[in-house]
Amino acid sequence: MGLFDKLKRGLQKTKDLLRTDVRDLFKAGEIVTDEKLQDFYARLIATDMGVEAANAIRDDLNEKHRGRTAVIDEIWGDVRAKLKALLKGEQDHLWDVNNPLSPLKLAPQGTTVILVAGVNGVGKTTSIAKLANLLKKNGKSVALAAGDTFRAAAVEQLTLWSQRLGCEIVTKPSGSDPAAVAYAGCMRALELKADVLIVDTAGRLQTQQNLMKQLAKIQRVISEKIPGAPHEVLLVLDATTGQNGVSQARHFSESVSCTGLILAKLDGTAKGGIVIAIRQQMNLPVKYIGVGEQIDDLELFDPDAFVDALFET
């Protein structure tokens, strides 16, 4: 299954919501009224794209279509164009859709360190495995550091993935200092001359200040061992949490200066609009999206393909 087909499948719930609403609200030959535009606005909000983006789309439709006879294809086209404009950031045009690693800031030489964070239950460990698989498929040697020392199951899960993928993994006993695991991971990655080290961290709520400080400590230890590292701090968000994801992104960024997002479980929600809300409110790029449960179901986030997949039948 190609990228576009995966996106179409993953966004089906969000797509169904949008397409059904447009058909219900804007019937060919009827006049586009303020009431219809306001109803459409409310349904845009239901996709969790946020007030700012929904306002921009409604205002655009208001300017171009209010008081006129509804032409469905034109309305669709204008919504589509506005969404693409809202999603594109300064960095997106630099990404090569033919190179799945282009969103990542890889070290010019030596080991690249990617620190991965997120709240409990967002699919962080699985996302790390998917990212490691993507890196390996594109010719990179990968080592893992199991920094979620609070949950033995997390270490076991990541160890199992490392064995399946053929990656070296560094672990320490349950309850160990996660910063010590990160340090040991850096040491081992340097010994192996690994291209990439991915450091897992314990899931934590963005409001748990002590754990957020611990995350900052992990980042500091990594930078002391490998200058310039971590080169990426990726926050994994669960798309099904909707607007709460924006709050998570804000708090994590304040603690560890996130460089981008992995949006997991996009295939399980009608709230795919959260991608737009995060871009608008945080100016933080979504680098990868999870569009399924298989190891290959991690895709580079391409705004054009994302929007096109929403509107294709």
N, C-alpha and C positions, 0 to 999 in steps of 0.2 A: 504494500500500500504506500503510495507516494505521499509527500508532505501535504499537498492540497487536499487529498482525500482524507488524511488523518485529521486535518483541521476541520473539514466539513463534518466528519463524524464527531469530533470532540466538541464542536460548537453547536451541535444539533439542538440542544435544549434552548440555548440563547437565541438561535436562529428561528426556531419555531415561535418563540415569544414575539420577536420583532415582526416576522412576516405575517403572522396571524393578525397582529394588531394593525398593521398597515392596511391589510385587506379589509378588516372590519371597519376601520375608521375612515379611510379614504376610498370611497367607491367611485369608479370611473363615471364621469358625467355629473357628479354632485359638486356642490360648492365647498371649498375648503374654508371652514369657519373657525373663529377663535375657540369655540368649544371643542371642535375636533382636534385642533392643535394642542389645547390644554390636556385633553385626554391622552394624546400621543406622548406628550411630555411626561405624564404620570407613568406611562408604561416604559418609557426610556429609563426612568428612575428605578423601575422594578428590575432592570438588568444590572443595577448597581454601578452604572457608569458615572454617577455623581451629579450633583446639581449643576456644576459649572459646565460640564460637557452637554448635559441635557438642555440647558439654557441656550448654549451656542447652536445646537441643532434646531431647536424650536424657533429661535430668532431667525435663523437662515431660511427655514420653511415659511415663516411668517412674512418675510420680506419678498420671497419669490412666488408664493402660492396662495396666500390668504386672499379670499374674495374672488378667486378664480376657479374655473372648472378643474376638478382633480384629474390629472394625468398620472397614473400610477407609476409608469416607468420613469417619468421625470422626477417625481417625488423620491422614488428609490434612488435614482442617480444622485440627487442632491444630498440625501442622507449619507450615502456611501462616500461621496467626495469629502463631506465635512468630517466624517469619522477618520478618514485617512489623514486629513490635515491635523486633526487633534492628536492622533497617535504618534505622528512623526516628531522625533526630537532631534537635537543637534547631532547625536551620535549615530542615529539609525542609518543615515545615508552612507556612513563609512563601512557598514557591514556588507559583506559579500555573501549573498544568499546561496552561492555555490560552495562556500567554505563554512561548515558548521562551527568552526572554532573562531571565526572572525569577531564575535562579540567579546571574546576573552582577551584581557590584557596579559599576554604571555611575556615572561622575562626574556630580554634579548639574548641572555646566556645564563646557564645554570638552571636551577630548579625554580619553577613557578609554584607559588603556594596559593591555594584557594581555600579560604576559610568559609565554612557554611554554617549558617545560623537559622533559627526559626523557633516558633512556639511548639508545644507538644502536639503530636498527632497530625502535623501538616504533610507528612510524607517525605521528611527530610532525608532519612536513610536511603529510601528507595531512589530519591532524586540524586543523591550522591552516587549510587550505583549506576544510574542511567548516565550521569555526567562522565564517570570513569569509563564506561563503555564507549561513549561518544569519542572521548579522547583517544582511547586505545584504537578504535576503528580508524582514526585519522593519524595513526602513526606515532602516538606519544606513549612513552612508558609512564606508568602511574603507580604511586604509592598512596596508601591510606593511613590516617591516624584516627583511631577510635576514641575520640575525646568525650563521648557521652558516658562517663564513668559512673553515673548515678543509676543507670539502667543496664543490668547485665544482658538483658534481651537485646538491647541496641547493639552492644558489642558483638554478640553472637550473630545477629542479623548481618552486620557489616562484614564480619569475618567470613560468613557463608558466601556473601556476594564477592568478596575478594578472591575466594577460592574458585568460584565460577568464572570470574573474569581473568584470573591469573595475575592478580595484583599483590604486591607485598603489603602487609598491614602491620601496624604497630599498635599494641594494646598494653594496658596495665591493669592490675587488679581492681575490682569494683571499689569505688570510694576514693581512688587515687586523685591527686590534683590534676584536673584537666590540662592545666598549663604545662605540667610535666610530660603529659602525653604528647602535646603539641611540640615540645622541645625535642623529645625522643624521636618523634616523627620527622622533624627537620634533620636531625643527625643521621637517621637511617636513609632518608631521601638523598642527602648529600653523599653518603657512602655509596649508594647504588647509582649515583648520577642520574636519578630519575628526572624525567622532564617535568612532571607535575606531582605535587603532593596535595591531596585533598584532606583537610582537617575537619572532622565532624565535631559538633559540640552538643551539649545537652539541650534538650528542648526547655524553653523557659518562657514564662509570660513576660510581656514587655514591661509590666508593672513591678516585677521582682527586682528591686534595685541591687541587692547583693549579687544576684546571678548576672545581672547586666554588667556590674563592675568586674565580675570574674571573666566575662567575655572580653572586656577591654584588656584584662591582664593577659589572656591568651594571645590576643593580637600583639601586645607589647613584647612578649617572650619570643614570638615568631620573628618579629622585626629585628630583635637583638641578635638572633642566630643567623638570619638570612636578610641582609640589608635590602630594603625596598619591599620586603614581604610583610603581610600577605598582599599579593598583587591584585587579588580579587577578594571581596567580601560579599558573598552571595546570600541573600535572604530568601528562604523558601516560604512561600505563602500558599495557603490552601484557597483555591478560587471559590470554594463553596462558602467561605466565611464572609464574602462580600465586603461591605464597607469597613468591617473590623480589620481587614487587611491593611487599610490605609493607616490606621492607628498603629498597627504592628510595624509597618514600614517606617513610620515617623520615629518611634521610640528606639528601634534598633539602629537606625541611622544616626541618631544622636549619640549612641554609645560607641559604635564601631565604624561609622562612616561607610555604610553599605555602598557598593559600587554597582549593584544590579540585583535583579530578582529572577528567581525561578518560580513560575506560577504553576503549581501542581493541581491535579484533579480538575482540570478545565473541562474534561469530558463529563463530569458529574454534576454540572450546575447550569442553571439558566442565568447565572449572574456573571457571564463572561465579560460584561461591561466593566468589571472591576479593573481590567487592564487599562481602560481609558481613564478611569478615576485616578489611578496611581500615577499615570503619566502626567495628568493635569495638576494634581495636588502636590506631588513629590518631585516631579521632574527626575524620576529615577527610572532608568530603562529596564523594561522586562527583556531579559536576554534569552531565556529559554522558557518553553511551556511544556507541561506534561499533558499529553492528549490520549492517554491510555495506560494500561497496567503492565504492558510488556517492556522489556529492557530497552527496546529501541524506540519507545514512545516518548522521546524527549526531542523537541524540535527547536531550532533557532527561531526566535520571534521575528517575523517579517510583517510589519504593519499592513502592507498592501495585500499580502496573502491572507492575513487574518480577516480583514474587512471583506475581501472578495469571497472568502469561505462563508461568511455570515449571510451573504446575499445570493449565493448560488443555490439553485434548486437541486 
